[in-house]
Amino acid sequence: MLFQLSGLTKKFATSTAVDQVDLSVERSQFIGIIGASGAGKSTLLRMLNRLNDPTSGTIRFRGQEISSLTGAEKRAWQSRCAMIFQQFNLVPRMDVVSNVLHGTLNRRNTLATMFNIYPEKDIHHAIDILERLGISEHAAKRAQALSGGQQQRVAIARALMQDPQIVLADEPIASLDPMNAQIVMDSLRSIHDQDGKLVICNLHTLDTARRYCDRIIGMRAGRVVFDGTGDELTLSAARDIYGADSSFSEAATSTSVDVLADHKMPELAIA
């Protein structure tokens, strides 16, 4: 078994954000998680990366217990399980290539980090990743000078710099225009197709999930209420996920279903 969640639960005071989630992933896939705002999607991903600790339940990757890791072992897991955020989480005034090189921080000493000193091979690798994502010409620019779509690709490059086994993306296209959203999703899909990595992505629209994902997980009120392929994501299943009014027409198009979903540089020093 590649990845397994058993009874995974997260409570905040009196509210339950994720409620007894059981999921098994037997092989590398591109998995999309959909659901209305507050369904527990982001909390689930943050537990997988151990940014949030589970209240109960277990997370296992290749048989290793992840949910109980602490200290250096927990940081090592976070290097293996890269996280991409909706807000990019870049350092705006730092150049692009330095932002990408931040993906190596967990394996570098504090002094080298403070003085922004990187091995030459890491710098070349960072530029190679930027080239793969079509933005190497912006390597020397400050991150804040780039468009939203370009910044998200820098965030993806930073994640790849970690050489992770899993890539998690929390609504990576929610703030992007359609053209940039497609570029970012194509980039994430290529990470799965070309690198064979497990990619788990929270998504806002059903059409995007159908187009890019091998498997779709639907969440409602912290629970998994759908687990299947894009072809199996019918209007009836969408109602279960989003709590749609039963009067919503069975003849609605996929676009209508998506409407429903919407409602509810410092200089580099070479070591």
N, C-alpha and C positions, 0 to 999 in steps of 0.2 A: 504493500500500500504506500503510495507516494505521500498523501496528506490526509489526515483524518481528524475531524472535530467530533467530540462526544459530549453531549449535554452542555455545550458551551453557553454560559449565561453571564450577563453583566448587568448589575443593578446600581443605580445612582439614587441614594436615599430610599425613597419609597417607590420609585419608578424602575421598571425593568426595560432596558434598552434592547437587549438580546436575550431571548428566552429559549433555553434548551435546544440549541441548534446542533443537529447531527448531520455531518456531511462527509462523504468519502470521495477522494480523488485518486483514481488508480494509475493515471498516466498524465503526462504533460498535456494541458488543454488551454484554450483561451476561454475563460469563464467570465460571464457578465452577471452582475448582481443588480437587480432592478427593484423598485418599490417607491412608494410615496415618501415625501420628506418625513423624517422621524421614524421610519420603518426599522432602523437599526443597521443600515448598510455601512455607514462610516465607522460606527462603533465596532462592528464585526471586523473590518479591515485593521483597525487600530489594535485590536486584540491579537490578530494574527501576527502583526509586526511587534507586538508587546509594548506599544506605546500606551496602551491601557491593559491593566491586569484583569483577567477574568475573575468574576465572583465565584464561579464554580465551573466544573467541566474541564476537559483536557484538549490540548492541541498536540498532535503528533506529526512529525515530518520524517519520512523514512524510518519510522519506528522510534525516533527520539522524542522524548517528552519535552515540549517547548514551553508549555504554560507555567512550569515551575522554575525556569532558568532565572538566575540572578547574576549580578556583577558582570565579570568579563565574559561569561558564557552567554548571557543575555545580549551583550553588545555584539558578540560574534554572530549570533542569530540575526540581529538587525542588519548586519552587513550582508548576510546571505539572503535576506528578505527585504528587498529595496521597496521604498514607498515613494509614490508620486502624488502630489497634492493638487487640488483645484487651484490654490493660490500660488503655485509654483515654488514658493519658499526659497527663492534665490536671494543672494546678497546684492541688492540693486546697484550699488556703487562699485562693485567688484567686476572685473572683466569676465567675459564668458568662460574662457578656458579655466580660470581659477575656480569659478563656480563648479565646473565639471570635476575638477581635481578634488573638490571637497568630498567626492564620493570615496576617497581613500583615507579619510580622517581616522576611521576606526582602526586602521593598521599602521598609523604613523605616530612618532613620538611628539610630545607637546612642544618641544623647542622648535622643531622643524615646522610645525603648524603655525606657531606664533610668528615666525619670520617668513612664512610663505615660501618655503624651500621645498622643491619637488625634484625627484629623480628625472633625468632627461627622458628616460623611457616612458615614464608616466605622462609627461607632457605630450610626447608624440602619440601615445595611445589616446589621450583625451582629444587631440586634434583629429585623429583617425575616426573616433566615434562621432565627432561633430560633422565630419565629412560624410559619414554614412547617413546622417540625419539631414544632410543638405544645408548645413549652416556653418561650415568651417570658415567661410569668409568673414564671419562676425566674431571670430575667436578673441580678437583684441578689444572689442567694444565693451562698454559697460552693459551689464545685463538690462539696466533700466532703459537703454536706448532701443531695445528690441520690441517687436510687437508681441502681443499675448501669445500667439501661436508659436513664435520663435522662442519665447521664454519657456514655454512648456516643453519644447524639444530640447532645450538646454537642461531642464529638469530630468527629462528622460535620459539624456547623455550622462548626467551625474549618477543616475541610478545604474546605468550600464557600467560606469566606471567602478562600481562596487563588485562587479562580476558576480551578480546574485544568482541564486537558484530559483528564486521566486520574485516576480515583479507585481506589486500591488499598486493600483491606480484609483484614487478616490475622486470620482467625477472629474476626470482630467480635461473634458471638453465643455464643461457647463458654462464657462464664461467666454467661449470662443465663437467666432462666426463660422458658418457652414464650411467654407473652404479650409480654414485652419483646423477645424474639428476633424475633417477627413484626413488631412495630412498627419495629425497627431494619432488618429486611430490606425491609419496605415502603418505608422511607425511602430506602434505597440503590437500590431498583428505580425509585423516582420520579426519582432523579437521572439515571438512564439515560433513562427514558421522557420526562420533561419537559424535561430540559436537553440531551439527546443526547450525554451523555458516555460514554466507554468506562469501564466498571466491571469490575475484576477482583477477585474475592473468594475467599479460602481458606475452605472450609466443612468442617464436621465430619460432617454427616449427608447421606445421599444424597437423602432426601425433600426437604430444603431446596434442594439443588442442582436437582432435577427441577422444583420448583415455581417457582423464581425465575430460573433461568439459561437464556439462549438457547443457550449452548454450555458443555459440561462437559469439563474437562481432567483426566484421571486420572494421578497420578504414583505410581511405585513405585521405591524405591532410586535416586532422583534422575533417573529417566527418564520420559518421557511414554509411557504404555502404553494410553491411551484418549483419543480426541478426537472428540466427537460430541454429539448432542442428548440430552435427558432420555429420550426414547423409546428411544434406542439403548443406554441404560445398563441392560443386562440383568444378570441374576444372573451369567452367565458373564463379562461384562465386569467386574463387581464382584469376582469371584474374581481376575481378572488384576490388579486394582488393589490389593486387600487381601491377596492370597495366601491365600485361604480354602481350607480342606480340601475336597477334591473330593467328600466325602460330604455336603456341605451340600445340602439338598434343592432340586431344580429348581423345586419347587412353592412355595418359600418366598415369603412376601409381601414387599412393599417394606419394611415395618416390620422384618421379620426381617433383611433386608439391612442396615438401619441398626444393629440390634443388633450385627451382625457388624462393622460399621465402628467401633462404640464400643470393641470389644475391641482388636482390633488397635490582699471587693473592696477590693484597694486602690481608692480613689476614682478615677474617670476624669476626666482633664483634657482639655478640648476645645481643640484647637489653633485 
